[in-house]
């Protein structure tokens, strides 16, 4: 696989670009100016800490913030921080998500909020370029920084934990000090990287929803009135307007009169429900564009003012809420997909045998597909539980709030596959109904192309048979595989 070079400077990286590096489609290149600024920051930091107490450099951390670090312990303090904070548990984080974390953290550090050794930046870029990865454990964060995962990264950089994978020799060990340890861990980079991957994949799937719904509407000769511009100019929510405009474009060649005065909600309320998911996706993408490029280290170095600011910028409350919002939005869109699947198996709407069976002789047709879709929907419903309802008071009471965005990011990643499977069940049914009715989308535009592609991929047989491979093929088509 060939890859392009992507320059990181701490200010202009997108969620899609994080995903591109994480998936090996791009390799990071450090912006020379940002790298030089990071190198110069150490001198400034040394002057500041010589004249005032600074959290994590001259003091302990968490509830130990009032304890001074004696000169005799300074040399070992950084490594002790990394060792004590690296105790993650649970399953190992998948490689793709680990690369996403490395990409986010590298870019954030280039923003210039700390005096971390520039050698750390070089090692992270080297690891990403050659595929070397630390072993990270999934559990150990509550939405106020991915301390345990980044601690494990720190120990790997220092040579106390092994690198795995990659081509060529592993990155040489670094001597990490108190200038490196806390800045490296002061971030939610794993959570942000996981969110970027999920957002990238869901952006693609959300774009497919109108195509699938338009095939269903074509199969049942539904009404196009719910997508009229006048309707949405009168109630101008951005996502609803975006969806309605797309449906008008897809259905512009439609050449039928709907037999019903108005359709069920699965078709009639698509702009309102799916539009909400589109708005939630846009909101999350905007939050990520800030987080990926943010200097979040606590304390935060202000090189111009020659001072440090103690703050809570590492707290992921905004990201946690945006993740909750998108998972809830996905649920609504998926629920409408299952209702459209119900429409397609009902003879009153299609004029075909129940469950799109070959004949009305008791054959089950795609009956089980409804069960499968509802099962996947149940997974989405479970994942949609808002993590921001959680709460935690830790570190002897001085850290008394948590967003649990880390949990929300994992739940969103899990939702990608289940959301795709729900849509795949509808796509299977829509293509089958169109075949059985002898219909194809009018015109030769995007909808016709999408239908023809799906028709080539999906088995045309309507006999009772195992449909697992058909749904998997539809899911792969929707995912762009």
C-alpha positions as CSV (number, residue, x, y, z in Angstrom):
1,X,0.0,0.0,0.0
2,X,1.4,3.4,-1.0
3,X,1.0,6.3,1.4
4,X,1.3,10.0,1.2
5,X,3.2,12.3,3.5
6,X,1.1,14.4,5.9
7,X,2.7,17.4,7.6
8,X,1.7,17.8,11.3
9,X,2.0,21.2,12.9
10,X,-0.4,21.1,15.8
11,X,-3.0,23.3,14.1
12,X,-4.7,21.8,11.0
13,X,-5.2,18.1,11.4
14,X,-8.7,16.7,10.8
15,X,-10.5,13.5,12.1
16,X,-10.3,12.1,8.5
17,X,-6.6,12.7,8.4
18,X,-6.1,11.0,11.8
19,X,-7.9,8.0,10.3
20,X,-5.7,8.1,7.2
21,X,-2.5,7.9,9.3
22,X,-4.0,5.3,11.6
23,X,-4.9,3.1,8.6
24,X,-1.5,3.4,6.8
25,X,-2.7,5.7,4.0
26,X,-0.5,8.6,5.2
27,X,2.8,9.0,7.0
28,X,3.5,11.9,9.4
29,X,6.0,14.6,8.6
30,X,6.9,17.1,11.4
31,X,6.5,20.7,10.6
32,X,10.0,22.2,11.0
33,X,8.9,25.4,12.6
34,X,6.7,23.6,15.1
35,X,9.5,21.2,15.9
36,X,11.9,24.1,16.5
37,X,9.5,25.9,18.8
38,X,9.1,22.7,20.9
39,X,12.9,22.5,21.2
40,X,13.2,26.1,22.3
41,X,10.4,25.7,24.9
42,X,12.6,23.8,27.3
43,X,14.7,26.9,28.1
44,X,11.6,28.9,28.9
45,X,10.3,26.2,31.2
46,X,13.6,26.0,33.1
47,X,13.4,29.7,33.8
48,X,9.8,29.5,35.1
49,X,10.4,26.6,37.4
50,X,13.4,28.3,38.9
51,X,11.2,31.0,40.2
52,X,7.8,29.4,41.1
53,X,6.2,26.2,42.0
54,X,4.8,24.3,39.0
55,X,2.5,21.3,39.2
56,X,4.1,18.0,38.1
57,X,7.5,19.6,37.8
58,X,8.3,20.8,41.3
59,X,5.3,19.2,43.0
60,X,3.6,15.8,43.0
61,X,0.4,15.2,41.0
62,X,-3.3,14.7,41.9
63,X,-3.8,14.8,45.7
64,X,0.0,15.0,46.0
65,X,0.0,18.5,44.5
66,X,1.0,20.0,47.8
67,X,4.1,17.8,48.1
68,X,7.3,19.3,46.8
69,X,9.6,17.1,44.8
70,X,13.1,17.4,46.4
71,X,16.1,18.1,44.2
72,X,17.4,14.6,45.1
73,X,14.3,13.0,43.5
74,X,13.9,15.2,40.4
75,X,16.0,12.9,38.2
76,X,13.8,9.9,38.9
77,X,10.4,11.6,39.3
78,X,9.4,11.4,35.6
79,X,9.9,7.7,35.3
80,X,8.1,7.1,38.6
81,X,5.1,9.0,37.3
82,X,5.0,6.9,34.2
83,X,5.3,3.7,36.1
84,X,2.7,4.5,38.6
85,X,0.2,5.8,36.0
86,X,0.6,3.0,33.4
87,X,-1.6,0.4,35.1
88,X,-4.2,0.0,32.5
89,X,-6.3,-3.2,32.5
90,X,-8.6,-5.1,30.2
91,X,-8.2,-6.0,26.5
92,X,-5.3,-4.7,24.4
93,X,-6.2,-1.7,22.3
94,X,-6.4,-2.7,18.5
95,X,-3.5,-1.5,16.4
96,X,-5.5,0.9,14.3
97,X,-6.8,2.7,17.5
98,X,-3.2,2.8,18.9
99,X,-1.9,4.4,15.7
100,X,-4.8,7.0,16.0
101,X,-3.7,7.8,19.5
102,X,0.0,8.3,18.5
103,X,-1.1,10.6,15.7
104,X,-3.3,12.7,17.9
105,X,-0.8,13.0,20.7
106,X,2.1,13.9,18.3
107,X,0.0,16.6,16.6
108,X,-1.1,18.0,20.0
109,X,2.4,18.2,21.3
110,X,3.4,20.1,18.2
111,X,1.0,22.9,19.2
112,X,3.6,23.9,21.8
113,X,2.0,23.7,25.2
114,X,4.8,22.0,27.0
115,X,8.6,21.7,27.2
116,X,8.7,18.0,26.3
117,X,11.9,16.8,24.7
118,X,11.8,17.1,20.9
119,X,13.3,13.6,20.7
120,X,9.8,12.3,21.9
121,X,8.2,13.9,18.9
122,X,10.8,12.4,16.6
123,X,10.3,8.9,18.2
124,X,6.5,9.1,17.8
125,X,6.9,10.0,14.1
126,X,9.4,7.2,13.6
127,X,7.1,4.7,15.3
128,X,4.1,5.8,13.1
129,X,6.2,5.7,9.9
130,X,7.6,2.2,10.5
131,X,4.6,0.6,12.2
132,X,6.0,0.1,15.7
133,X,3.4,0.2,18.4
134,X,3.2,0.2,22.2
135,X,0.9,-2.3,23.9
136,X,-2.0,-0.4,25.4
137,X,-4.8,-1.6,27.7
138,X,-8.3,-0.4,27.0
139,X,-9.5,0.4,30.5
140,X,-8.0,3.0,32.7
141,X,-9.5,6.4,31.7
142,X,-12.7,8.2,32.9
143,X,-12.7,11.1,30.5
144,X,-10.2,13.4,32.2
145,X,-7.1,12.2,30.3
146,X,-5.9,8.8,29.0
147,X,-3.3,8.5,31.7
148,X,-2.8,4.8,31.8
149,X,-2.5,4.3,28.0
150,X,-0.2,7.3,27.6
151,X,1.8,6.1,30.6
152,X,2.3,2.7,28.8
153,X,3.4,4.7,25.8
154,X,5.9,6.5,27.9
155,X,7.4,3.3,29.3
156,X,7.7,2.0,25.8
157,X,9.5,5.1,24.6
158,X,11.8,4.7,27.6
159,X,12.5,1.0,26.8
160,X,10.9,-0.5,29.9
161,X,8.1,-2.0,27.8
162,X,8.7,-3.5,24.3
163,X,7.6,-2.2,21.0
164,X,5.6,-4.6,18.9
165,X,5.2,-5.0,15.1
166,X,6.8,-2.7,12.6
167,X,9.5,-2.9,10.0
168,X,13.2,-2.6,10.8
169,X,14.6,-2.0,14.3
170,X,12.4,-0.6,17.0
171,X,12.9,3.0,18.1
172,X,15.9,3.4,20.4
173,X,15.0,4.0,24.1
174,X,14.8,7.6,25.4
175,X,15.8,8.9,28.8
176,X,12.5,10.5,29.9
177,X,12.6,13.1,32.7
178,X,10.0,15.1,34.6
179,X,9.9,17.5,31.6
180,X,8.5,14.6,29.5
181,X,6.3,12.4,31.8
182,X,3.4,14.6,32.8
183,X,3.2,16.5,29.4
184,X,3.1,13.1,27.6
185,X,0.2,11.9,29.7
186,X,-1.8,15.1,29.9
187,X,-4.2,14.3,27.1
188,X,-7.2,12.2,26.0
189,X,-5.4,11.2,22.8
190,X,-6.6,7.6,22.8
191,X,-10.3,8.7,23.3
192,X,-9.9,11.4,20.6
193,X,-8.2,9.0,18.2
194,X,-10.9,6.4,18.7
195,X,-13.6,9.1,18.2
196,X,-11.9,10.2,15.0
197,X,-11.9,6.7,13.5
198,X,-15.6,6.2,14.4
199,X,-16.6,9.6,13.0
200,X,-14.8,8.9,9.8
201,X,-16.6,5.6,9.2
202,X,-19.9,6.9,10.4
203,X,-19.7,9.9,8.1
204,X,-19.5,7.5,5.2
205,X,-22.4,5.4,6.4
206,X,-24.6,8.4,7.1
207,X,-24.0,9.5,3.6
208,X,-25.3,6.1,2.4
209,X,-28.6,6.4,4.3
210,X,-30.5,8.5,1.7
211,X,-29.4,6.1,-1.1
212,X,-30.9,3.1,0.8
213,X,-34.0,4.9,1.8
214,X,-34.5,6.2,-1.7
215,X,-34.4,2.6,-3.0
216,X,-37.1,1.6,-0.5
217,X,-39.2,4.6,-1.4
218,X,-38.8,3.6,-5.1
219,X,-39.8,0.0,-4.4
220,X,-43.1,1.1,-2.7
221,X,-43.8,4.1,-4.9
222,X,-43.7,6.4,-1.8
223,X,-44.3,10.1,-1.8
224,X,-41.6,12.7,-2.5
225,X,-43.6,15.4,-0.8
226,X,-41.8,15.1,2.6
227,X,-38.6,16.3,0.9
228,X,-40.0,19.4,-0.7
229,X,-37.9,22.5,-0.3
230,X,-40.9,24.5,0.9
231,X,-41.4,22.1,3.8
232,X,-37.8,22.6,5.0
233,X,-37.6,26.3,4.4
234,X,-40.5,26.6,6.8
235,X,-38.5,24.8,9.5
236,X,-34.8,25.2,8.5
237,X,-32.8,22.8,10.6
238,X,-29.5,22.3,8.9
239,X,-29.5,18.4,8.9
240,X,-33.1,18.1,7.8
241,X,-32.4,20.6,4.9
242,X,-29.3,18.7,3.9
243,X,-31.1,15.3,3.9
244,X,-34.1,16.7,2.0
245,X,-32.0,18.3,-0.6
246,X,-30.1,15.1,-1.2
247,X,-33.3,13.1,-1.5
248,X,-34.7,15.6,-4.0
249,X,-31.6,15.2,-6.1
250,X,-31.7,11.4,-5.9
251,X,-35.4,11.3,-6.7
252,X,-35.5,14.0,-9.3
253,X,-36.3,11.5,-12.1
254,X,-39.1,9.8,-10.2
255,X,-42.0,9.0,-12.5
256,X,-44.8,7.7,-10.3
257,X,-47.7,8.9,-8.3
258,X,-47.8,7.7,-4.7
259,X,-50.8,5.5,-4.0
260,X,-51.1,6.8,-0.4
261,X,-51.9,10.3,0.8
262,X,-48.9,10.1,3.1
263,X,-46.4,7.4,4.0
264,X,-45.4,5.9,7.4
265,X,-42.9,7.7,9.5
266,X,-40.0,5.6,8.1
267,X,-40.2,7.5,4.9
268,X,-42.1,10.6,5.9
269,X,-40.0,11.6,8.9
270,X,-36.6,10.7,7.4
271,X,-35.4,14.4,7.2
272,X,-36.4,15.1,10.8
273,X,-34.9,12.0,12.3
274,X,-31.8,11.4,10.1
275,X,-31.2,15.1,9.9
276,X,-30.7,15.1,13.6
277,X,-28.0,12.4,13.2
278,X,-26.3,14.5,10.5
279,X,-26.3,17.5,12.9
280,X,-24.9,15.4,15.7
281,X,-22.2,14.1,13.3
282,X,-21.3,17.7,12.3
283,X,-21.1,18.8,15.9
284,X,-18.8,15.9,16.9
285,X,-16.6,16.6,13.9
286,X,-16.3,20.2,14.9
287,X,-15.4,19.2,18.5
288,X,-12.7,16.8,17.2
289,X,-11.2,19.5,15.0
290,X,-10.5,21.5,18.1
291,X,-9.4,18.5,20.3
292,X,-7.0,17.0,17.8
293,X,-5.2,20.4,17.5
294,X,-5.4,21.5,21.1
295,X,-2.6,22.1,23.6
296,X,-4.1,20.4,26.6
297,X,-1.1,19.8,28.8
298,X,-1.6,20.7,32.5
299,X,0.2,22.9,33.4
300,X,0.2,24.7,30.1
301,X,3.3,26.5,29.0
302,X,2.8,30.1,27.8
303,X,6.2,30.8,26.1
304,X,5.4,34.4,25.3
305,X,4.5,35.3,28.8
306,X,7.1,33.0,30.3
307,X,4.7,31.4,32.6
308,X,2.7,28.2,33.2
309,X,-1.1,28.1,33.6
310,X,-2.7,25.4,35.8
311,X,-6.1,24.5,34.3
312,X,-8.6,21.7,33.4
313,X,-8.3,21.8,29.6
314,X,-7.7,18.0,29.5
315,X,-11.3,17.4,30.7
316,X,-13.3,15.9,27.8
317,X,-16.8,17.1,28.9
318,X,-17.6,18.6,25.5
319,X,-16.4,15.5,23.6
320,X,-18.3,13.2,25.9
321,X,-21.5,15.0,25.3
322,X,-21.0,15.1,21.5
323,X,-20.3,11.4,21.5
324,X,-23.5,10.8,23.4
325,X,-25.4,12.9,21.0
326,X,-24.2,11.1,17.9
327,X,-24.9,7.6,19.4
328,X,-28.5,8.8,20.2
329,X,-28.8,10.2,16.7
330,X,-27.6,7.0,15.1
331,X,-30.2,5.1,17.1
332,X,-33.0,7.2,15.6
333,X,-31.8,6.8,12.1
334,X,-31.4,3.0,12.6
335,X,-34.9,2.8,14.1
336,X,-36.4,4.3,10.9
337,X,-34.4,1.9,8.8
338,X,-36.0,-1.0,10.6
339,X,-39.4,0.5,10.1
340,X,-38.7,0.8,6.4
341,X,-37.7,-2.9,6.4
342,X,-41.1,-3.6,8.0
343,X,-42.7,-1.7,5.1
344,X,-40.9,-3.8,2.5
345,X,-42.0,-7.1,3.9
346,X,-45.7,-6.0,4.0
347,X,-47.8,-6.9,1.0
348,X,-50.1,-3.9,1.5
349,X,-47.2,-1.6,0.5
350,X,-45.4,-3.8,-2.2
351,X,-48.1,-6.0,-3.7
352,X,-45.7,-8.9,-3.2
353,X,-45.9,-12.0,-1.1
354,X,-45.2,-11.5,2.6
355,X,-41.6,-11.2,3.5
356,X,-40.7,-10.9,-0.1
357,X,-41.0,-14.7,-0.4
358,X,-41.0,-16.5,-3.8
359,X,-44.7,-17.3,-3.4
360,X,-47.5,-17.1,-0.9
361,X,-47.1,-20.8,0.0
362,X,-45.8,-20.3,3.6
363,X,-42.2,-19.5,2.4
364,X,-40.4,-17.3,4.9
365,X,-38.4,-15.2,2.4
366,X,-36.4,-12.5,4.3
367,X,-38.4,-12.9,7.5
368,X,-35.3,-13.6,9.6
369,X,-33.7,-10.4,8.3
370,X,-36.1,-8.4,10.4
371,X,-34.9,-10.4,13.5
372,X,-31.3,-9.7,12.6
373,X,-31.9,-6.0,12.1
374,X,-33.7,-5.7,15.4
375,X,-30.9,-7.5,17.1
376,X,-28.4,-5.1,15.7
377,X,-30.7,-2.3,16.7
378,X,-30.7,-3.6,20.3
379,X,-26.9,-3.3,20.3
380,X,-27.2,0.3,19.2
381,X,-29.8,1.0,21.8
382,X,-27.5,-0.4,24.5
383,X,-24.6,1.6,23.2
384,X,-26.7,4.8,23.1
385,X,-26.9,5.0,26.9
386,X,-25.4,8.4,27.7
387,X,-22.0,8.0,29.4
388,X,-22.2,11.6,30.7
389,X,-24.7,10.4,33.2
390,X,-21.8,8.8,35.0
391,X,-19.9,10.5,37.9
392,X,-16.7,9.8,39.8
393,X,-14.8,11.4,42.7
394,X,-11.2,10.2,42.9
395,X,-7.7,11.2,44.1
396,X,-8.8,11.9,47.7
397,X,-11.6,14.1,46.5
398,X,-9.6,16.7,44.6
399,X,-10.7,15.3,41.2
400,X,-14.5,15.3,41.6
401,X,-15.9,15.1,38.1
402,X,-15.5,12.9,35.0
403,X,-17.0,12.9,31.5
404,X,-16.4,9.2,30.7
405,X,-15.8,10.3,27.2
406,X,-13.4,7.3,26.9
407,X,-16.3,4.9,27.4
408,X,-18.4,6.9,24.9
409,X,-15.7,6.7,22.3
410,X,-15.5,2.9,22.6
411,X,-19.3,2.6,22.4
412,X,-19.3,4.7,19.2
413,X,-16.7,2.5,17.7
414,X,-18.8,-0.5,18.5
415,X,-21.8,1.2,16.9
416,X,-20.3,1.5,13.5
417,X,-20.7,-2.2,12.6
418,X,-24.2,-2.5,14.1
419,X,-25.4,0.6,12.3
420,X,-24.0,-0.8,9.0
421,X,-25.7,-4.1,9.6
422,X,-29.1,-2.4,10.1
423,X,-28.7,-0.5,6.9
424,X,-27.5,-3.6,5.1
425,X,-30.7,-5.5,6.0
426,X,-32.8,-2.7,4.5
427,X,-30.7,-2.6,1.4
428,X,-31.1,-6.3,0.9
429,X,-34.8,-6.0,1.1
430,X,-35.1,-2.9,-1.1
431,X,-33.1,-4.5,-3.9
432,X,-35.1,-7.7,-3.6
433,X,-38.4,-5.8,-3.7
434,X,-37.3,-3.8,-6.8
435,X,-36.3,-7.0,-8.6
436,X,-39.5,-8.8,-7.7
437,X,-41.6,-5.8,-9.0
438,X,-39.5,-5.4,-12.1
439,X,-38.5,-1.9,-11.2
440,X,-35.3,0.1,-11.3
441,X,-34.7,3.8,-10.3
442,X,-35.6,6.2,-13.0
443,X,-32.9,8.1,-14.8
444,X,-29.2,7.3,-14.9
445,X,-27.9,9.3,-11.9
446,X,-26.4,8.4,-8.6
447,X,-29.3,6.4,-7.3
448,X,-29.4,4.2,-10.5
449,X,-25.7,3.6,-10.2
450,X,-26.0,2.6,-6.6
451,X,-28.9,0.3,-7.3
452,X,-27.0,-1.4,-10.2
453,X,-23.9,-1.9,-8.1
454,X,-26.0,-3.5,-5.3
455,X,-27.9,-5.6,-7.8
456,X,-24.6,-7.0,-9.1
457,X,-23.3,-7.8,-5.6
458,X,-26.5,-9.3,-4.1
459,X,-27.7,-12.8,-5.0
460,X,-30.9,-12.6,-7.2
461,X,-32.4,-15.8,-5.9
462,X,-35.6,-15.4,-3.9
463,X,-35.8,-19.0,-2.8
464,X,-35.8,-19.7,1.0
465,X,-32.1,-19.9,1.9
466,X,-29.4,-18.7,4.4
467,X,-29.1,-14.9,4.0
468,X,-26.1,-14.3,6.2
469,X,-23.7,-13.8,3.2
470,X,-26.2,-11.5,1.5
471,X,-26.3,-9.2,4.5
472,X,-22.6,-9.3,4.9
473,X,-22.2,-8.4,1.2
474,X,-24.6,-5.5,1.6
475,X,-22.7,-4.3,4.7
476,X,-19.4,-4.4,2.8
477,X,-20.9,-2.5,-0.1
478,X,-22.2,0.2,2.3
479,X,-18.8,0.4,4.1
480,X,-17.1,0.9,0.8
481,X,-15.1,-2.3,1.1
